Every structure is written in C-alpha cells, then in structure tokens.
Amino acid sequence: MRAVVQRVSEARVSVDGEIIGAIGRGLCVLLGIGAGDTEADADALCRKVVSLRVFADDAGRFAHSVDEVAGALLVVSQFTLYGDCRKGRRPSFTDAAEPGRAAELYERFVARARDDGRVPVATGRFQAHMALALVNDGPVTLLLDTAGS
C-alpha cells in the first residue's frame, strides 16, 4: 500500500464541479492499493499517517502530528501510484489491486482513521474522476509504502 502524504494549509476534492471533501490545515493523503495488500497493511499505514510528526514546533522542528495541531485528513484513492513506467511510454497498472479489493481496503483505511477519533476525515469518491486542489504547506510531501515493512 502506498500513500503520498502532503502537509496542507487547505485541500479540496471535487467531482463534476461539486466539492465532495474539503479540509483546512492537515494532511492530504493520496492512497494507492497494491495487488498483494491486506487489511493489516491498511491498518498499519493508517496508524502511521495519523501519528506522523510533520507539523513544526516553536523551534521549527517536525514535532507534532495532525491531531496535535487540530488538523484533518483528506483521503483520496489514487491507483496511479502503482503505475509502472519502466517500459514503453504508457504506464502499466498490473501491480495495482483490482477495483473491488482496492475499494475494500480504501474504505478500511478511511474507517480506521475515523474510528481513531483523533482527526476529522474527508474523502474523495472511489473510482470517480476527481479534481484535487490543495495548498502544500512547506512544501512537505512524503511517500509511505508498506512493502518491506
């Protein structure tokens, strides 16, 4: 399972011109589900994202997690994180989970984040064509991957 996590001052996702998810300060999480990913991967990655210390303290060091700064999460499904561009000019997505399984694990990640209760969680719409707008704060962008962990 892969996530691109961006610290944002604001972010929103729209479908057909309608905003379906929006946050102020927090983390925008682009979440990709791989073919071999499990519920344990979703749970572990969710815990990691919610506890990441990427918000600055008074000295400017990364010291606080999203809940400690009263932030929120915007979680958007992103199967293209499993795009393989090593051969040819068109990405291959054979490493991405099939849509049904990916939807289950995406929903599990979101449910775990909401069940944790520490931060508000907004989402995109699985398999929809979405427009994502955000203001990356820093910029701070991290890539997390459960492979090999």
PEHU-V71327 format. One record per residue. RES is the residue in three letters. SS is DSSP state (H for helix, E for strand, C for the rest). Layout:
RES|SS, RES|SS
//
This chain:
MET|C, ARG|E, ALA|E, VAL|E, VAL|E, GLN|E, ARG|E, VAL|E, SER|E, GLU|E, ALA|E, ARG|E, VAL|E, SER|E, VAL|E, ASP|C, GLY|C, GLU|E, ILE|E, ILE|E, GLY|E, ALA|E, ILE|E, GLY|C, ARG|C, GLY|E, LEU|E, CYS|E, VAL|E, LEU|E, LEU|E, GLY|E, ILE|C, GLY|E, ALA|C, GLY|C, ASP|C, THR|C, GLU|H, ALA|H, ASP|H, ALA|H, ASP|H, ALA|H, LEU|H, CYS|H, ARG|H, LYS|H, VAL|H, VAL|H, SER|H, LEU|C, ARG|C, VAL|C, PHE|E, ALA|E, ASP|C, ASP|C, ALA|C, GLY|C, ARG|C, PHE|E, ALA|E, HIS|E, SER|C, VAL|C, ASP|H, GLU|H, VAL|H, ALA|C, GLY|C, ALA|E, LEU|E, LEU|E, VAL|E, VAL|E, SER|E, GLN|C, PHE|H, THR|H, LEU|H, TYR|H, GLY|C, ASP|E, CYS|C, ARG|C, LYS|C, GLY|C, ARG|C, ARG|C, PRO|C, SER|E, PHE|C, THR|C, ASP|C, ALA|E, ALA|C, GLU|C, PRO|H, GLY|H, ARG|H, ALA|H, ALA|H, GLU|H, LEU|H, TYR|H, GLU|H, ARG|H, PHE|H, VAL|H, ALA|H, ARG|H, ALA|H, ARG|H, ASP|H, ASP|H, GLY|C, ARG|C, VAL|C, PRO|E, VAL|E, ALA|E, THR|E, GLY|C, ARG|C, PHE|C, GLN|C, ALA|C, HIS|C, MET|C, ALA|E, LEU|E, ALA|E, LEU|E, VAL|E, ASN|E, ASP|E, GLY|E, PRO|E, VAL|E, THR|E, LEU|E, LEU|E, LEU|E, ASP|E, THR|C, ALA|C, GLY|C, SER|C
//
